[in-house]
Amino acid sequence: MDDASGGGVLTEWIVVAAVEDAHGVFEVNHVVWAPRADPGTREEGEEVVVSTGDDGEVRVWTLE
């Protein structure tokens, strides 16, 4: 679908999970999907969510 200005495409996001206080009292700055490449991978193509926050931490999340 086109956006109101006619210059781009709108993306509809669907929330599949939420983690309250993911970085404690600190703000979350970035969230990205990434391929899982560690020995704990259960199946090919499995992905994780990586987040960073004002706490200086990088956190890796899996959806189960």
C-alpha distance (Angstrom), angle and dihedral (degrees) to the residues before:
residue distance angle dihedral
M1 . . .
D2 3.80 . .
D3 3.78 122.6 .
A4 3.82 122.6 -121.2
S5 3.81 93.4 -93.1
G6 3.80 91.8 52.4
G7 3.80 91.8 -128.3
G8 3.77 104.3 101.9
V9 3.75 149.1 15.2
L10 3.79 123.4 -94.5
T11 3.79 118.5 -133.6
E12 3.78 121.4 -147.9
W13 3.81 112.1 -143.1
I14 3.79 122.2 -154.5
V15 3.82 117.6 -160.6
V16 3.82 109.0 -133.9
A17 3.82 98.2 172.3
A18 3.79 141.0 5.5
V19 3.80 131.3 -159.3
E20 3.79 114.4 -161.0
D21 3.81 113.8 -142.7
A22 3.82 91.1 4.5
H23 3.81 89.8 170.0
G24 3.80 97.5 26.6
V25 3.80 113.4 -117.9
F26 3.82 90.8 -17.4
E27 3.81 126.8 98.5
V28 3.80 121.0 -105.4
N29 3.83 109.5 -123.5
H30 3.80 105.8 -178.7
V31 3.79 138.1 15.7
V32 3.82 124.4 -174.7
W33 3.82 138.5 168.7
A34 3.82 113.6 -125.7
P35 3.81 136.1 178.1
R36 3.80 112.9 -100.5
A37 3.79 110.5 -120.9
D38 3.80 104.4 165.1
P39 3.84 127.4 108.0
G40 3.83 90.0 -99.7
T41 3.80 92.1 70.1
R42 3.79 109.3 129.4
E43 3.80 98.9 -170.0
E44 3.79 139.6 9.4
G45 3.79 114.0 -88.5
E46 3.80 94.4 24.7
E47 3.81 113.4 154.5
V48 3.80 137.4 -157.7
V49 3.79 133.6 -158.5
V50 3.81 116.7 -123.2
S51 3.81 121.4 -161.2
T52 3.79 135.0 -176.9
G53 3.78 128.1 -163.9
D54 3.77 146.2 179.7
D55 3.81 87.5 -88.4
G56 3.83 87.8 75.3
E57 3.81 91.8 -117.8
V58 3.81 128.9 130.4
R59 3.80 109.4 -151.1
V60 3.79 128.0 -167.6
W61 3.81 118.6 -151.7
T62 3.79 131.8 -169.0
L63 3.79 126.2 -158.3
E64 3.77 115.8 -135.1
